């Protein structure tokens, strides 16, 4: 009985492994095509009158950066938002990890 279960389990893993090996490269070619489109719009004028610039953005969970293109005005707003978020998270961390909450003598 145990041998039959083991055989079925090995067969299941074999099917999963074979399925993983048959993936296509269409995702890679689609990403390369998207990069070409983004590169083509870099330097053009956005509707708000500023130039479009592209940056490489590090994606959490991936070793490969993503290319993101926005107008200069949108990048300024993005940078301001990221700076505010970083400050808020740092302040929150410092509030939680200092004072009587860490000593237990409140």
HELIX and SHEET records of a PDB file:
HELIX    1   1 UNK A    2  UNK A   21  1                                  20    
HELIX    2   2 UNK A   26  UNK A   41  1                                  16    
HELIX    3   3 UNK A   72  UNK A   96  1                                  25    
HELIX    4   4 UNK A  100  UNK A  103  1                                   4    
SHEET    1   A 2 UNK A  52  UNK A  57  0                                        
SHEET    2   A 2 UNK A  66  UNK A  71 -1                                        
END                                                                             
